[in-house]
């Protein structure tokens, strides 16, 4: 057998062909809105395995016979891993190169090193990106960067025409280092020069506000490691302001960490109930109980907004609230993703996500979308929001939620 030269080839092959021996650990990491558990990769017994032999034969043939210039062995191995997973026809089982894995890991863990700024994903007509908002107390806000400012250069280099990911990457860096920005501000006569120190910043995944009639509104955009605590703080602030009802907005939320979904279900579902039911590969079912110590004992009615892009962990939370009559679901049927992925970390910073478990709602309802079944969590009150509504800045789903809360409050008097 032709010898495997690159250590990553051996390590990846061992991880990929020996996955049946790996079990999810307690630590979790989400990607693309998927509740996931992270485990470390382990190699199986050494020996000749036919897939390895075939891989080496192809590598040997490429090195001795390919006419053009070959990519590095690392790139070829990454391509081989993606090809290995393709026949599964499972969009959630996927290989992530180091950049992809770091991006999803940072987002799910909830921390990143940067300056605390969110850029508008739509570039200006001139090809630059403007500041959508800055994190309160973050380095960017402290340096005077404001919403609407347009970033012209980063460390002296123009970012005109660059992709958003490229601009974000050069702004980020190691903690304690500085980044120099040239910024255009409409009220200023000339571009402003700012020097901002990078530091570890926490992702903000929660927004909250008070709606008319003292109705509290909390929007959750991702189930990361900080989601539960950020939601708790938002609700406590609204309770202190005297809310008479609470709206939890899970629309467009792709999910995230399984543990975060269980923690948040614990905030609303009375103790003694399951947050979700996990089904192992062999068919064994086990309910995950809510954490009684996290229960908020809400004294006001709750409405949860959902839509077709509410997925994964969002569906766990929405399903638990519906099953246990802890609130009213308003909107449209959720995405229908009832699968759990284990993330196996590989050498050199890459990883592979493997669908390893299935989940049911707290009362055992299967909401996973499959051929012939739409799946998803059904709303209690169905209200659509069209593209025209979005264009006109109308939100009939939110309007209906506020109407329901007012009606429920009137009935309680």
FENDA-V202458 format. One record per helix or strand of 3 or more residues. SS is the DSSP state (~ for helix, > for strand). FROM is the first residue (numbers start at 1). TO is the last residue. If there is no record, write none. Layout:
BEGIN
((SS & FROM & TO) (SS & FROM & TO))
END
This chain:
BEGIN
((~ & 7 & 17) (~ & 19 & 21) (> & 36 & 40) (~ & 50 & 65) (~ & 73 & 86) (> & 94 & 96) (~ & 98 & 109) (> & 111 & 114) (> & 117 & 119) (> & 129 & 134) (~ & 139 & 143) (> & 150 & 154) (~ & 164 & 171) (> & 178 & 184) (> & 192 & 197) (> & 199 & 202) (> & 206 & 211) (> & 215 & 220) (~ & 227 & 240) (> & 245 & 249) (~ & 258 & 268) (> & 274 & 279) (> & 285 & 289) (~ & 292 & 294) (> & 301 & 306) (~ & 313 & 323) (> & 328 & 331) (> & 339 & 345) (~ & 347 & 349) (> & 351 & 360) (~ & 387 & 391) (~ & 396 & 412))
END
